[in-house]
Amino acid sequence: MRIGELAARTGVSVRALRYYEEQGLLDAERSPSGQRHYAESAVDRVRLIQQLYAAGLSSGTIVELLPCVVEGRATPPLLERLTAEREHVDRRVTELAKVRDRLDAVITAATGNMLTGTSCRQES
C-alpha cells in the first residue's frame, strides 16, 4: 500500500510515517519512481509504534525494543531494558491514577457547587 493509504488506515500523518522510516522504525519498499510501498503488516507495526510512544518511549528506545517485541529475539541487556521500560510505564500509570483521583475530587466539588451554590474550592 502507498503511504497515503497507510496514513489513512492508522490515523498517523504522512509526515510521521516518513519520520518512522528515517528512525528505522518502519520499512518501505521503493517503486522504480521512488514511491514508498508498505506491506500489510505495516498497519500493525505503526499501531505498535503509536502505543509505545503513548507509553512514553522514545524512538531510539523503540528501535532497540522492536527486535524483541516484533520478532521475539532477545538478549539479556534487551530484557533488562524491557523490564526498565515496564517499570517506567508502571510509574506513569500510578501518577495518572493520582491525577484521575484529583480530577474526580474536583468534579465532585464542582457538582456540589452547582447543586448547592457552595464554593467548589477545596482548602489545602
N, C-alpha and C positions, 0 to 999 in steps of 0.2 A: 504494500500500500504506500501511497505517497505521503509526504509529511503533513499536508493539509488534512487528509483523512485521519491520520494518527492523532493529530491535534484535536479534531472534532470528536473522535471516539473516546479520548481520555480527558478532555476538558483542560488540556495543557496548551499553552501558546506555542506557536511555531518557533518563536524565539527561544523559549525554554527547551524545546526539543533539540534545537541546534546547540544550545549550551550543554545539554546532557551528552551529546555526541562529542563535543570538544573536551569534556571532562572524562571521557572514557566510560560513561555510564550506559551508553546506548550505541548500538552499531547499526549502520545503514549500508546497504549496497548502493553503488552508483551506476546509473544508466550511462550509456556512451555520451549522452549530452550533459552528464553531471548531476542529474536529478537524484535525490535520495529515494530509496525504496526500502521499506521496512517489512520484516516478516510479521506474520500474525501474532507471534509471541511478544512482539514489541509492546502490544497493548498491556499485557500483564506486567512487563518489565517497567513501563512508565508508571503504572499504578503502584508497583512496589517502591519505586524511587520516590514517588509522592508521599507514600506512607512513611518511609524512612526520614524524609525531610520534615514531615509533620511531627515526627517523634524527636526532632531536634538534631538529627545527624547532619554533618556537613557533607558536601560532595566528595571530599577526599576520604572521609570515613566510609561513605557508601561504596566507593571504588574498592576499598580494602575488603569490605564485607561481602560484596557481591559473589565472589567465587564460592564462598561457603553457603550463602543464602540461596543462590540460584543453582549451583552445580553440586553442592554437598561436599566440596573439597574444604578440608580444614587442617590447620596446623595448631600446635599448642599456643603460639602467640596470637593467632587469629581467634581461638576460643577464649583467650583471656580478654581480647578486645571486645568480642561479642558480650561477654559477661559484664564488662565495664559499661558498655552501652546500655545493657539491660538495667543495670543499677541506676544509670543516669535517667532512663525513662521512668523507673520506679519513683525516683525523687521528684521528677516533674509531675507525675500523677498525684503524688501526695500534696504537692504545692497547689495543683489545680483543684484538688478536693477542698483545700482550705479556702481558696478563692470562692468556690461554689458555695461553701457554707456561709461565708461572709455575705455573698450576694443574697442567699436565702434570708439571712437576718435583715438585710436592708429591704428586701421585698416584703417581708412580714411587717416590718415597722411602717413602711410606706402604705401598705394595705390598711393597717390600723389607723393611720393618719386619715386616709380617705373616708373610712367608716366613722371615725370619732371626731375628727378635726384636731386631734392632738399632734404635737410635733413628732416627726419621724426621725429626728436627730437622736443618735444614741450617745449617751455620755460615756467617755472612755475612761 
